[in-house]
Amino acid sequence: MTEATRSTPTEVRTEEDVRESVTAIVTELAPNPEQIEGAGDSRLVEDLGFHSLALLELAFTLEDEFELPPIDETTARKIVTIDAVVEHVSGILRERGEMAS
């Protein structure tokens, strides 16, 4: 990723921006992207075929794209759908004031 595509700390994103970005990343990295139904309730492991290494790659990519802190194992185990990924990223951005209300 180039510096031009990385968000700056002062950039304010909308919920829709985050949803689109996260969904695009998940789709790009998913072993079975054709299983994404359009709704965010697609399950990462069962529907999209993510395995442990692919989940790590997804976590690292999201950390880089959104400048997130590393995710702990307890939180990671609760993130099982695309919607849960979006909510996790959105929650951190909201806490930092980088997401529009």
LINRA-V292224 format. One record per residue. N is the residue number from 0. PHI is phi as a letter, one per 20 degrees, with the letter a starting at -180 (none if undefined). OMEGA is omega in whole degrees, -180 to 180 (none if undefined). D_FIRST is the distance of its C-alpha to the first C-alpha in Angstrom with 2 decimals. Layout:
<<N PHI OMEGA D_FIRST> <N PHI OMEGA D_FIRST>>
This chain:
<<0 none 179 0.00> <1 e 178 3.77> <2 f -179 6.68> <3 f -177 8.14> <4 e -179 6.49> <5 f 179 7.01> <6 f 177 10.70> <7 e -178 13.25> <8 g -179 16.14> <9 e -180 18.53> <10 f 178 16.89> <11 d -178 19.27> <12 d 174 18.35> <13 e 177 21.05> <14 g -180 21.88> <15 f 176 21.29> <16 g -179 17.75> <17 f 180 16.96> <18 g -179 18.98> <19 f -179 17.28> <20 f -180 13.70> <21 f -180 15.02> <22 f 178 17.16> <23 f 179 14.53> <24 f 179 12.52> <25 f -180 15.97> <26 f -179 17.08> <27 f -175 14.28> <28 e -176 14.94> <29 f 175 18.68> <30 f 180 21.11> <31 c -175 23.46> <32 f 180 21.57> <33 f 179 24.81> <34 e 178 26.39> <35 f -175 24.51> <36 e -175 27.37> <37 o 175 25.86> <38 e -178 27.07> <39 f -178 25.06> <40 e 174 27.73> <41 f -179 26.32> <42 e -175 26.48> <43 f -176 23.55> <44 e -173 25.85> <45 f -176 28.92> <46 e -171 27.61> <47 e 173 24.10> <48 m 178 24.84> <49 f 173 22.34> <50 d -172 23.70> <51 g -180 23.04> <52 f 178 20.27> <53 f 177 18.47> <54 f 176 19.01> <55 f 178 17.48> <56 f 177 14.30> <57 f -179 14.36> <58 f -180 15.11> <59 f -180 12.37> <60 f 178 9.70> <61 f 178 11.63> <62 g 179 12.03> <63 f -175 8.43> <64 f -174 7.98> <65 d -179 11.45> <66 l -178 12.05> <67 e 172 14.94> <68 f 177 17.48> <69 g -178 18.12> <70 e 178 20.36> <71 e -175 23.92> <72 f -179 25.73> <73 f 179 28.25> <74 f -178 25.79> <75 g -179 23.75> <76 f 180 27.03> <77 e -177 27.69> <78 e -173 24.51> <79 d 180 25.76> <80 c 176 24.85> <81 f 179 22.03> <82 g 179 23.99> <83 f 176 24.04> <84 f 180 20.26> <85 g -179 20.11> <86 f 178 22.92> <87 f -180 21.43> <88 f -179 18.20> <89 f -180 20.45> <90 f 179 22.93> <91 f 179 20.68> <92 f 177 19.36> <93 f -180 23.06> <94 g -179 24.19> <95 e -180 21.89> <96 m -178 23.07> <97 d -179 19.76> <98 c 180 21.25> <99 f 180 23.98> <100 f none 27.32>>
